[in-house]
Amino acid sequence: MAFCDEDLNGYPEFGDSDEEEIDTCSPSLCLFCEAIFTTCELALSHISKIHGVPLLQLLQTRSCDFYSYIKIINYFRRHKPPAHDYQTVESLQGLTTLDQSYMIPECEDDGLLQFDVEGYQESHLQLGLASKDNSPVTLSANEYEALKSKALQLDQLKRELEDLKSQYTQDLTRLRSSAQRLISSGPLSSMTEYGDVSTPPTDGVNTSKVHSLNDAQDDGYIGSYSHYSIHMDMLQDKVRTDGYRQAIVRNSEMFKDKIVLDVGCGTSVLSMFAAKAGAKHVYAVDMSDIIYQAMDIVRENQLEDRITLIKGRIEEVKLPVDHVDIIISEWMGYFLLFESMLDSVIFARNKWLSVDGLVWPNRCKILMTASCDPGLRQKNIDFWEDVYGFKMTCMKYEVCKEGLVQTVNSSHIVCPPVEIQLVDCCTSNITQLDFTSDFTLLVNTDCTIHALIGYFDTFFDHEKASHQVTFSTGPLATPTHWKQTVFLLAQPLHKKQGESISGVIEVKKVPKDPRSLQIKIKIESVTYKYILS
């Protein structure tokens, strides 16, 4: 996450025991710009110094308690008024009587709402308070004790509020679960008149277990995309990134004046390609913390007026528009479907894409071939027969259960590839992402087959496009960060030139981990089972 420390010279340094202790909280976003700070007090000081809004001074007058402060922060988050309207303590005092609706947080994990108001006020009381005209205020011992007692009462109320918030969250989760079961059990026609349905109709073909994951269940996936390294790998993959660039920029007539949604925007490079191609506006959504760097990147390239970045799950966010013209997304995982991000793209397509809209890329296909590579078998299977003089043969069965992701030497490929599944991003539904497919591979040389190899090709070739782009992740193409998926055969197949390998492949999400895949391949009466996780 990027933090702003500009214009903060003279503020207390972290860890300096001689300075006043600073309140620590979640990263705090400024109320009037996109600067992010490591502590609440730095953010409030920035708001006062840079934007001229004296929130800290208001707290020092004691006319604003913890609840009034919460309401004021949520008021600014909700209405986004200009800073110059609230540059006096008096103007802020007019907000201390806001109604209870402003107690509901506008932003999840808002660092400013975690500021220790009572602690701050007590420390300034002990140091000497400032009155409205900034003259010192002297309190008697009784007055001080009365204020201290009031602060303790407020602290107790604060804890009770946190307990109520926790209970509310649990109740809401149960309510959502009950509503989902009710919706799944019957038509929606009797429900829609009572309020806005935030998701497309659950008709059985457009629902996915991925849609119901919460942040705790999805923490590993979300966290992996918060670090810069994975984005560096993807950006440095020229096949991938330049393929998208050409497919977007060289089809500028398709993007001109269009509203674009970028699902899983990452560093926002696709959004910037779309803006460069003439998009009227781009809404870029990502649920990982990389979006904070994306905000800096968009500002650095002076595109903040044409790209709006939104943090959250695509299944939960609200867009400021009812429809979009184009959805762009780099959703492909290993073996195309690993991580199940296409489920989220389909959700967004069904909810926001206009009738004549387009998903870009518009289609992908999964292909299969075979490899003759004795070294691959020796490294992964035969190795366990003799490990420093010990037998560990049970381990080779464990190795054979996993799909390996690695770059396959093209010289080891002994069959032309065959297509096992086509995915039309504009029309495919969720159920089609679990599939069973027959296949037949034709062997082009005498060999021993040690593994089957899976990969995918991507197509930007819709009839609307004047410039069509295709790229492959196969072993005969330029290597990509997706590499290939290797399915080791515990029982190698000995084949002559011209013979074939016939089989059936079944691909499904793992029920308890829908971002992973379970793959079953049956060849010549032998069934192999793999996990890609």
C-alpha positions in Angstrom: 0.0 0.0 0.0 1.3 3.5 -0.8 1.4 6.0 2.0 1.6 9.8 1.7 4.1 11.7 3.8 4.3 14.9 1.8 4.0 18.2 3.7 4.3 16.4 7.0 7.6 17.9 8.1 7.5 18.8 11.7 5.0 16.1 12.7 6.0 13.6 15.4 8.2 10.8 14.3 7.3 7.1 15.0 9.1 5.5 17.9 10.4 8.8 19.4 9.8 8.4 23.1 10.4 12.1 23.7 7.5 13.1 21.5 3.8 12.9 22.1 2.4 9.4 21.5 0.6 9.0 18.2 -2.7 7.1 17.8 -2.2 4.1 15.6 -5.0 2.7 13.4 -5.7 1.1 10.0 -4.3 3.1 7.0 -6.3 6.3 6.9 -7.5 7.9 3.6 -7.8 11.7 3.5 -11.4 13.1 3.4 -10.6 15.5 0.5 -7.9 13.8 -1.6 -6.5 10.3 -2.2 -3.6 10.6 0.2 -3.2 7.6 2.6 -1.5 7.8 6.0 -0.2 5.3 8.4 -1.9 6.9 11.4 -5.2 8.7 12.1 -3.4 11.7 13.6 -1.2 12.2 10.6 -4.3 12.1 8.4 -6.1 14.6 10.6 -3.1 16.9 10.7 -2.9 16.7 6.9 -6.6 17.6 6.6 -6.0 20.6 8.8 -2.7 21.8 7.3 -3.3 21.1 3.6 -7.1 21.4 3.3 -7.7 23.9 6.1 -10.4 21.8 7.8 -9.7 22.1 11.6 -11.0 18.7 12.9 -8.3 18.4 15.5 -9.1 21.9 16.8 -12.8 21.0 17.0 -11.9 18.0 19.2 -9.9 20.3 21.5 -12.9 22.5 22.1 -14.7 19.5 23.8 -17.9 20.4 21.8 -17.4 17.2 19.7 -17.6 13.8 21.4 -16.8 10.4 20.0 -20.2 9.9 18.4 -20.3 13.4 16.8 -16.8 12.7 15.4 -18.0 9.4 13.8 -20.9 11.2 12.2 -18.8 14.0 10.9 -16.3 11.6 9.2 -19.1 9.6 7.7 -20.8 12.8 6.5 -17.7 13.8 4.6 -17.3 10.3 3.2 -20.9 10.2 2.0 -21.4 13.7 0.6 -17.8 14.7 -0.3 -18.3 18.4 0.2 -15.5 20.8 -0.8 -13.0 21.6 1.9 -13.4 25.3 1.7 -17.0 25.0 3.1 -15.6 23.7 6.5 -12.5 25.7 7.3 -13.7 27.1 10.6 -14.5 25.3 13.9 -17.9 27.0 13.9 -18.8 25.4 10.5 -17.8 22.0 11.8 -19.8 22.4 15.0 -22.9 22.6 12.8 -22.3 18.9 12.0 -22.2 17.7 15.6 -26.0 17.2 15.6 -26.3 15.0 12.6 -28.8 12.2 12.8 -28.1 8.5 13.7 -27.9 7.4 10.0 -24.3 8.9 10.0 -23.2 6.3 12.6 -23.1 3.7 9.8 -19.6 3.6 8.2 -19.4 4.7 4.6 -16.1 2.9 4.0 -15.0 -0.6 5.2 -12.1 -0.5 7.7 -12.1 3.3 7.6 -8.9 4.2 9.6 -10.2 7.6 10.6 -13.2 5.9 12.5 -10.6 4.2 14.7 -9.2 7.4 16.1 -9.1 7.4 19.9 -11.1 10.6 20.4 -11.3 10.4 24.2 -7.6 9.6 24.5 -6.7 12.5 22.3 -8.9 14.9 24.3 -7.7 13.6 27.6 -4.1 14.1 26.6 -4.8 17.6 25.4 -6.6 18.3 28.7 -3.6 17.3 30.6 -1.4 19.4 28.4 -3.7 22.4 28.6 -6.8 22.9 26.5 -7.4 25.6 24.0 -10.7 27.5 24.1 -12.5 28.9 21.0 -10.2 31.9 21.0 -7.1 29.7 21.6 -6.6 31.0 25.1 -5.6 28.5 27.9 -8.4 26.8 29.8 -7.9 25.9 33.5 -10.0 23.2 35.1 -10.6 22.5 38.7 -9.9 19.0 40.1 -13.6 18.3 40.3 -14.2 19.4 36.7 -11.3 17.3 35.6 -12.7 14.2 37.4 -16.1 14.8 36.0 -14.7 15.0 32.5 -12.6 11.9 33.1 -15.7 10.0 34.3 -17.6 11.1 31.2 -14.8 9.9 29.0 -14.9 6.5 30.7 -18.6 6.3 30.2 -18.1 7.1 26.5 -15.4 4.5 26.3 -17.9 1.9 27.6 -20.5 3.0 25.1 -17.9 2.7 22.4 -17.2 -0.9 23.4 -20.9 -1.6 23.4 -21.2 -0.2 20.0 -18.4 -2.4 18.7 -20.3 -5.4 20.2 -23.5 -4.4 18.5 -21.6 -3.9 15.2 -20.2 -7.4 15.5 -23.6 -8.9 16.2 -25.1 -6.9 13.3 -22.4 -8.4 11.0 -23.2 -11.9 12.1 -27.0 -11.3 11.7 -26.4 -9.9 8.2 -24.4 -13.0 7.2 -27.1 -15.3 8.4 -29.8 -13.1 6.6 -27.8 -13.3 3.4 -27.5 -17.0 3.6 -31.2 -17.4 4.3 -32.1 -15.1 1.4 -29.8 -17.1 -0.9 -31.5 -20.3 0.0 -35.0 -18.8 -0.5 -34.0 -17.3 -3.9 -32.5 -20.6 -5.0 -35.7 -22.5 -4.0 -38.1 -20.5 -6.2 -38.8 -17.7 -8.7 -37.9 -14.1 -7.9 -41.1 -12.6 -9.3 -42.7 -12.3 -5.9 -39.7 -10.6 -4.3 -38.4 -8.0 -6.7 -41.3 -5.6 -6.0 -40.1 -5.2 -2.5 -36.7 -3.8 -3.2 -33.7 -3.8 -5.5 -32.2 -7.2 -6.2 -28.5 -6.6 -6.2 -27.6 -9.7 -8.2 -28.8 -11.2 -11.4 -31.5 -13.9 -11.2 -30.1 -17.1 -9.8 -31.3 -19.4 -12.5 -29.0 -22.3 -11.6 -26.6 -21.7 -14.5 -25.2 -18.3 -13.4 -24.4 -19.0 -9.7 -21.0 -20.1 -8.4 -19.6 -20.9 -5.0 -17.0 -18.3 -5.8 -19.7 -15.6 -5.6 -20.5 -16.5 -1.9 -16.9 -16.5 -0.6 -16.2 -14.0 2.1 -12.9 -12.2 2.5 -11.8 -14.6 5.3 -12.4 -17.6 3.1 -10.7 -16.0 0.1 -7.8 -14.4 2.1 -5.1 -16.5 0.4 -6.3 -15.5 -3.1 -6.8 -11.9 -2.3 -3.5 -11.6 -0.4 -1.5 -13.1 -3.3 -2.5 -10.3 -5.6 -1.7 -7.6 -3.0 2.0 -8.0 -3.5 3.8 -6.3 -6.4 5.7 -9.4 -7.5 2.8 -11.2 -9.1 1.9 -8.1 -11.0 5.5 -7.7 -12.1 5.5 -11.2 -13.5 2.3 -10.5 -15.4 3.4 -7.1 -16.8 6.8 -8.5 -17.9 4.9 -11.3 -19.8 5.1 -9.6 -23.2 2.8 -12.1 -24.9 0.1 -11.4 -22.4 0.4 -7.6 -21.9 1.3 -6.7 -25.4 -1.5 -9.0 -26.7 -4.0 -7.0 -24.6 -2.5 -3.7 -25.6 -2.8 -4.5 -29.3 -6.3 -5.9 -28.9 -7.5 -2.7 -27.1 -5.5 0.1 -28.6 -5.5 -1.1 -32.2 -9.3 -1.4 -32.0 -9.8 2.2 -30.8 -12.9 2.6 -32.9 -14.5 -0.1 -30.8 -13.6 1.7 -27.5 -14.2 5.3 -28.5 -16.7 7.0 -26.2 -17.6 3.7 -24.5 -18.1 3.0 -20.8 -15.7 0.2 -19.8 -15.5 -2.1 -16.8 -12.2 -3.6 -15.8 -12.8 -6.7 -13.6 -9.7 -7.4 -11.4 -7.8 -4.4 -12.6 -4.6 -5.0 -10.7 -2.2 -2.2 -11.5 -4.8 -0.8 -13.9 -2.7 -1.3 -17.1 -5.7 -2.5 -19.1 -7.8 0.4 -17.9 -5.1 2.8 -19.1 -5.0 1.0 -22.5 -8.8 1.5 -22.7 -8.5 5.2 -21.8 -5.7 5.6 -24.4 -8.1 3.9 -27.0 -10.7 6.6 -26.4 -13.0 5.1 -23.8 -15.3 7.7 -22.3 -14.8 6.4 -18.8 -13.3 3.2 -17.2 -14.5 1.7 -13.9 -11.6 -0.4 -12.5 -12.5 -2.9 -9.7 -10.1 -5.0 -7.6 -10.5 -6.5 -4.2 -6.8 -6.6 -3.3 -4.7 -3.9 -1.8 -2.8 -3.4 -5.1 -5.6 -1.0 -5.9 -3.9 1.6 -3.8 -0.9 1.5 -6.0 -3.2 1.6 -9.0 -4.6 4.9 -7.7 -1.1 6.3 -7.7 -0.4 4.9 -11.1 -3.5 6.4 -12.6 -2.8 9.8 -11.1 0.9 9.6 -12.2 -0.4 9.2 -15.8 -3.0 12.0 -15.4 -5.9 9.7 -16.1 -7.8 10.2 -12.9 -10.6 12.1 -14.7 -11.2 9.1 -17.0 -10.5 6.1 -14.7 -12.4 5.5 -11.4 -10.9 2.8 -9.2 -13.2 0.9 -6.8 -11.9 -1.5 -4.1 -14.1 -4.5 -3.4 -15.5 -7.8 -4.7 -17.2 -7.4 -8.1 -20.1 -9.3 -6.6 -20.6 -6.7 -3.9 -19.5 -3.3 -5.3 -21.9 -0.7 -6.6 -21.1 1.1 -9.9 -22.2 4.7 -10.5 -23.7 3.5 -13.8 -26.4 1.0 -14.7 -24.7 -0.5 -17.7 -21.3 -0.7 -19.4 -20.5 -1.2 -23.0 -17.3 -3.3 -22.7 -15.9 -5.6 -20.0 -12.1 -6.1 -20.1 -10.4 -8.5 -17.8 -7.3 -10.7 -17.6 -9.0 -13.5 -15.8 -7.2 -16.6 -17.1 -5.5 -18.9 -14.7 -3.4 -22.0 -15.1 -5.1 -24.5 -17.4 -7.4 -21.5 -18.1 -9.9 -22.1 -15.3 -7.7 -22.2 -12.2 -8.7 -19.5 -9.6 -12.2 -19.4 -11.1 -12.0 -15.7 -11.9 -14.1 -16.2 -15.0 -17.1 -16.8 -12.6 -16.7 -13.2 -11.5 -16.5 -11.9 -15.1 -19.7 -13.7 -15.9 -21.4 -12.2 -12.8 -20.3 -8.7 -14.0 -21.4 -9.5 -17.5 -24.9 -10.6 -16.4 -25.3 -7.6 -14.1 -23.9 -4.7 -16.0 -23.1 -5.4 -19.7 -25.5 -3.8 -22.2 -27.4 -6.0 -24.6 -25.1 -5.3 -27.5 -22.0 -5.1 -25.2 -18.7 -7.1 -25.5 -16.4 -9.0 -23.2 -12.8 -8.7 -24.2 -11.2 -11.2 -24.8 -14.3 -12.7 -26.3 -13.3 -16.4 -26.3 -10.7 -18.9 -25.1 -10.1 -22.6 -25.7 -8.4 -25.3 -23.7 -6.1 -27.7 -25.6 -4.4 -31.0 -24.9 -1.3 -32.7 -26.2 1.2 -35.3 -25.0 4.9 -35.4 -24.0 7.7 -37.9 -24.2 10.2 -36.8 -21.6 12.1 -39.5 -19.6 13.8 -36.7 -17.6 10.4 -35.5 -16.4 9.5 -38.9 -15.1 12.9 -39.4 -13.5 12.8 -36.1 -11.7 9.3 -36.4 -10.3 8.5 -40.1 -10.0 11.5 -42.5 -10.3 13.5 -40.2 -7.9 11.5 -41.7 -5.0 12.7 -45.3 -5.6 16.1 -44.5 -4.1 16.6 -41.4 -1.9 20.0 -41.6 -0.3 19.6 -45.4 -0.1 16.1 -45.3 1.2 12.8 -46.2 -0.6 10.1 -43.6 -0.5 7.8 -45.0 -3.2 4.6 -43.8 -1.4 5.7 -40.2 -2.4 5.5 -40.8 -6.1 1.8 -41.5 -5.8 1.3 -38.1 -4.1 3.3 -36.4 -6.9 1.1 -38.0 -9.5 -2.0 -36.5 -7.9 -1.0 -32.9 -8.6 -1.1 -31.0 -11.9 2.4 -29.5 -12.3 2.8 -26.0 -13.7 6.0 -25.7 -15.7 7.3 -24.8 -19.2 7.5 -27.9 -21.4 10.3 -28.3 -23.9 8.7 -28.2 -27.4 11.0 -31.0 -28.6 9.2 -33.4 -26.2 5.8 -32.8 -27.8 4.7 -35.9 -29.8 1.1 -35.2 -30.7 -0.7 -32.3 -32.5 -2.9 -30.5 -29.9 -6.7 -31.1 -29.8 -9.3 -28.8 -28.4 -11.2 -30.1 -25.3 -13.3 -27.0 -24.4 -14.3 -23.7 -25.9 -15.3 -20.8 -23.6 -17.3 -18.0 -25.2 -16.9 -15.1 -22.7 -19.9 -13.3 -24.1 -22.4 -16.2 -23.7 -21.0 -19.1 -21.6 -22.6 -19.7 -18.2 -21.2 -21.0 -14.9 -22.2 -24.6 -15.4 -20.2 -24.8 -18.6 -17.0 -24.2 -16.7 -17.3 -27.7 -15.2 -17.2 -30.0 -18.1 -16.4 -33.4 -19.5 -14.9 -33.9 -22.9 -13.7 -36.8 -25.1 -10.4 -36.4 -26.9 -8.2 -38.4 -29.3 -4.5 -37.6 -29.7 -2.6 -38.8 -32.8 1.0 -39.9 -32.1 3.5 -38.7 -34.7 6.5 -40.8 -33.7 7.4 -44.0 -31.9 7.7 -43.0 -28.3 6.7 -43.5 -24.6 4.1 -41.0 -23.4 5.0 -39.8 -19.9 2.5 -37.0 -19.5 -0.4 -35.2 -21.0 0.0 -31.4 -21.4 -2.8 -28.9 -21.0 -2.8 -25.2 -22.0 -5.1 -22.5 -23.5 -5.3 -20.1 -26.4 -6.9 -16.6 -26.1 -8.8 -14.8 -28.9 -9.8 -11.2 -29.4 -11.6 -11.9 -32.7 -15.1 -10.6 -32.4 -16.7 -9.4 -35.6 -16.7 -5.8 -34.2 -12.9 -5.8 -34.1 -11.0 -4.4 -37.1 -7.8 -5.8 -35.7 -8.0 -9.4 -34.4 -5.4 -10.7 -31.9 -4.7 -14.2 -30.7 -2.1 -15.5 -28.3 -1.2 -19.1 -27.1 0.2 -20.4 -23.9 1.2 -23.7 -25.6 4.6 -25.4 -25.6 5.2 -24.6 -29.2 4.6 -20.8 -28.6 6.6 -18.1 -26.9 6.7 -19.0 -23.1 4.3 -17.1 -20.8 3.9 -16.8 -17.1 1.0 -19.3 -17.4 3.5 -22.0 -18.7 1.7 -25.3 -19.2 -0.1 -27.8 -17.0 1.6 -31.2 -16.8 -0.5 -34.3 -15.9 2.0 -37.1 -15.1 1.0 -40.6 -16.0 1.9 -43.2 -13.3 1.7 -45.8 -16.1 3.5 -44.5 -19.2 2.0 -45.3 -22.6 4.2 -47.0 -25.3 3.0 -45.9 -28.8 4.0 -46.3 -32.4 3.8 -43.6 -35.0 0.2 -43.2 -36.3 -1.4 -44.8 -33.2 -3.8 -42.7 -31.1 -4.5 -42.0 -27.5 -8.3 -41.8 -26.7 -9.6 -40.7 -23.4 -12.1 -38.6 -21.4 -11.3 -35.6 -19.3 -13.5 -34.2 -16.6 -12.8 -30.8 -15.0 -14.6 -29.5 -11.9 -14.1 -27.0 -9.1 -13.1 -28.5 -5.8 -16.3 -28.2 -3.7 -14.6 -26.9 -0.6 -12.1 -24.7 -2.5 -13.8 -23.4 -5.6 -10.7 -21.6 -6.8 -9.0 -25.0 -7.2 -9.7 -27.6 -9.8 -10.1 -31.4 -9.7 -9.3 -33.1 -12.9 -10.1 -36.7 -13.9 -8.5 -38.3 -17.0 -9.5 -41.7 -18.2 -7.1 -43.4 -20.8 -7.4 -47.0 -21.9 -9.4 -48.1 -18.9 -7.1 -46.4 -16.4 -8.4 -43.4 -14.5 -6.0 -40.7 -13.2 -7.1 -38.0 -10.7 -5.4 -34.7 -10.3 -5.7 -31.5 -8.2 -4.6 -28.1 -9.4 -4.4 -25.9 -6.4 
